[in-house]
Amino acid sequence: MSRLAGLEQCTGCSACSSTCPKECISMIMNREGFYYPVIDHSQCTECGMCEKVCPVLSGDPMDPADHTKKAFPIEVWGAKALDDTVRESCSSGGIFLLLANLVLRSDGYVFGAAYAEDFRSVNHVMIHSAEEVQKLCGSKYMQSNTAGIFQAVREKLDTGDQVLFSGTPCQIEGLRAYLQREYDNLLTVEIICHGVPSVTLWQKYLDFLKEKREGTPVRVNFRDKCHGWKMYGLKIEFGGQKVYYRTHIRDSFMQLFLQNLSLRPSCYRCLAKENGSGADLTLGDFWGVRRIRPALNDDRGVSLVFVNSARGSKAFRDIQSKIICAPVAYEKAVAWNLAAGKSVREASLRNAFFADMEKLSFSALAGKYVERASLKDYVRLLLILLLRKAGLR
Ligand SMILES: Cc1cc2nc3c(=O)[nH]c(=O)nc-3n(C[C@H](O)[C@H](O)[C@H](O)COP(=O)(O)OP(=O)(O)OC[C@H]3O[C@@H](n4cnc5c(N)ncnc54)[C@H](O)[C@@H]3O)c2cc1C
């Protein structure tokens, strides 16, 4: 019997299902709204390949001496794209988009998270043209399904194409475990990850918002910057000109996420974060910019970039003409970005929350669990709105 079943630390990376020679492992969404491997035991020959590539069961299956595991970054930067339209489509400083364009210009392939057509879920996809790259831009706050994508990555690597694979630390770790060897033509880019919220919760929320608005979503942006990067908001455009917008401090889905109620169990003890995923580059929000590098701050988004390998360093150098950047001390950077160094703390009501999610409507769920924003947050928001109205911001 495979040890995969019921594995609490499973991240749903899909290395096991991608490896199975019998193709008898499917990634299925559980009741909480997270993907887990399910084995068809009538086909399973117990060859053990799935356990061998599972990053949780096998530890690091690649040579740790050969990579960056557990090491501190080689360099740490605050960086932003010179082109404001690049930053507009991205969550922080737009560094991901510049890296993606770099690989696309060399006729390469970029893999990352994109919404499904109906915006009810997120999947990893492959793109090969600059026209498609917008699909991958921006943070989508739910677990992305990687089922089947690792095979496509290997196919491109084996034919010698340049490949950029981006995702959460556990997805990078899963890909590397699946590949079982280093490739010179692979650049891996992880995001600093707070944790991934439930897809089912997102679907429940969309249904709740749709009830009042009719029509289907035509665009979703979790990190709309109309009130600035720091006061980002969730914007959903429904057909028929109807738009939902709320800043993250007033949006219930975002609050459940930031209160650590709606995350996958493995996110509360993220082994990929603790041990290092082996990614060449790490991208996050440089939340400490105003204190650490005020000259970079214009409230339109600045990325925090960890350069973890020689390959990452080369890629970062290759986009230098398109960015403004300044070095940052690692300790200072992570002091302002807690998710960079450690897992978030599990909310004490997390399990009760998920039990209620199955029974309650979204509004009842939010009424029961969403903590009201603090007075300080409301005053900050009010101030931003007033300054904007007066044209001072
Ligand atoms: C679930 C989640 C939690 C995050 N938590 C933090 C945090 O706590 N602190 C912090 O500093 N930064 C966090 N980030 C990262 C941050 O929001 C930016 O994505 C990052 O700074 C890169 O920004 P960018 O402007 O360079 O490019 P962007 O265009 O914003 O980056 C897009 C990249 O994010 C990837 N991506 C988007 N959604 C997903 C997803 N659901 N699963 C896997 N990959 C995805 C895409 O593949 C692409 O590589 C989080 C992102 C996500 C998706």
PDBQT file of the ligand as one rigid body, heavy atoms in Angstrom, charges set to zero:
ROOT
HETATM    1  C1  LIG A 401      -0.749  32.241  -3.316  1.00  0.00    +0.000 C 
HETATM    2  C2  LIG A 401       0.294  33.312  -3.304  1.00  0.00    +0.000 A 
HETATM    3  C3  LIG A 401       0.797  33.769  -2.095  1.00  0.00    +0.000 A 
HETATM    4  C4  LIG A 401       1.788  34.768  -2.069  1.00  0.00    +0.000 A 
HETATM    5  N1  LIG A 401       2.272  35.193  -0.856  1.00  0.00    +0.000 NA
HETATM    6  C5  LIG A 401       3.230  36.138  -0.820  1.00  0.00    +0.000 A 
HETATM    7  C6  LIG A 401       3.749  36.610   0.429  1.00  0.00    +0.000 A 
HETATM    8  O1  LIG A 401       3.287  36.207   1.497  1.00  0.00    +0.000 OA
HETATM    9  N2  LIG A 401       4.753  37.528   0.407  1.00  0.00    +0.000 N 
HETATM   10  C7  LIG A 401       5.266  38.001  -0.763  1.00  0.00    +0.000 A 
HETATM   11  O2  LIG A 401       6.188  38.818  -0.709  1.00  0.00    +0.000 OA
HETATM   12  N3  LIG A 401       4.806  37.570  -1.951  1.00  0.00    +0.000 NA
HETATM   13  C8  LIG A 401       3.808  36.661  -2.011  1.00  0.00    +0.000 A 
HETATM   14  N4  LIG A 401       3.333  36.209  -3.229  1.00  0.00    +0.000 N 
HETATM   15  C9  LIG A 401       4.054  36.605  -4.459  1.00  0.00    +0.000 C 
HETATM   16  C10 LIG A 401       3.748  38.009  -4.965  1.00  0.00    +0.000 C 
HETATM   17  O3  LIG A 401       2.374  38.278  -4.836  1.00  0.00    +0.000 OA
HETATM   18  C11 LIG A 401       4.140  38.165  -6.445  1.00  0.00    +0.000 C 
HETATM   19  O4  LIG A 401       3.592  37.124  -7.207  1.00  0.00    +0.000 OA
HETATM   20  C12 LIG A 401       5.622  38.136  -6.653  1.00  0.00    +0.000 C 
HETATM   21  O5  LIG A 401       6.163  39.214  -5.946  1.00  0.00    +0.000 OA
HETATM   22  C13 LIG A 401       6.001  38.260  -8.133  1.00  0.00    +0.000 C 
HETATM   23  O6  LIG A 401       5.528  39.458  -8.588  1.00  0.00    +0.000 OA
HETATM   24  P1  LIG A 401       5.890  40.059  -9.993  1.00  0.00    +0.000 P 
HETATM   25  O7  LIG A 401       5.372  41.454  -9.988  1.00  0.00    +0.000 OA
HETATM   26  O8  LIG A 401       7.321  39.854 -10.314  1.00  0.00    +0.000 OA
HETATM   27  O9  LIG A 401       5.114  39.173 -11.043  1.00  0.00    +0.000 OA
HETATM   28  P2  LIG A 401       3.642  38.617 -11.068  1.00  0.00    +0.000 P 
HETATM   29  O10 LIG A 401       3.116  38.795 -12.444  1.00  0.00    +0.000 OA
HETATM   30  O11 LIG A 401       2.822  39.110  -9.986  1.00  0.00    +0.000 OA
HETATM   31  O12 LIG A 401       3.939  37.086 -10.830  1.00  0.00    +0.000 OA
HETATM   32  C14 LIG A 401       3.184  36.090 -11.344  1.00  0.00    +0.000 C 
HETATM   33  C15 LIG A 401       3.869  34.798 -10.991  1.00  0.00    +0.000 C 
HETATM   34  O13 LIG A 401       3.160  34.188  -9.940  1.00  0.00    +0.000 OA
HETATM   35  C16 LIG A 401       2.855  32.862 -10.296  1.00  0.00    +0.000 C 
HETATM   36  N5  LIG A 401       1.579  32.535  -9.690  1.00  0.00    +0.000 N 
HETATM   37  C17 LIG A 401       0.460  33.309  -9.652  1.00  0.00    +0.000 A 
HETATM   38  N6  LIG A 401      -0.511  32.678  -8.993  1.00  0.00    +0.000 NA
HETATM   39  C18 LIG A 401      -0.025  31.470  -8.649  1.00  0.00    +0.000 A 
HETATM   40  C19 LIG A 401      -0.574  30.340  -7.988  1.00  0.00    +0.000 A 
HETATM   41  N7  LIG A 401      -1.827  30.327  -7.560  1.00  0.00    +0.000 N 
HETATM   42  N8  LIG A 401       0.212  29.269  -7.805  1.00  0.00    +0.000 NA
HETATM   43  C20 LIG A 401       1.495  29.253  -8.259  1.00  0.00    +0.000 A 
HETATM   44  N9  LIG A 401       2.073  30.293  -8.882  1.00  0.00    +0.000 NA
HETATM   45  C21 LIG A 401       1.313  31.381  -9.069  1.00  0.00    +0.000 A 
HETATM   46  C22 LIG A 401       2.791  32.871 -11.828  1.00  0.00    +0.000 C 
HETATM   47  O14 LIG A 401       3.073  31.610 -12.337  1.00  0.00    +0.000 OA
HETATM   48  C23 LIG A 401       3.891  33.855 -12.140  1.00  0.00    +0.000 C 
HETATM   49  O15 LIG A 401       5.132  33.217 -12.062  1.00  0.00    +0.000 OA
HETATM   50  C24 LIG A 401       2.298  35.280  -3.283  1.00  0.00    +0.000 A 
HETATM   51  C25 LIG A 401       1.768  34.829  -4.496  1.00  0.00    +0.000 A 
HETATM   52  C26 LIG A 401       0.779  33.851  -4.521  1.00  0.00    +0.000 A 
HETATM   53  C27 LIG A 401       0.230  33.372  -5.839  1.00  0.00    +0.000 C 
ENDROOT
TORSDOF 0
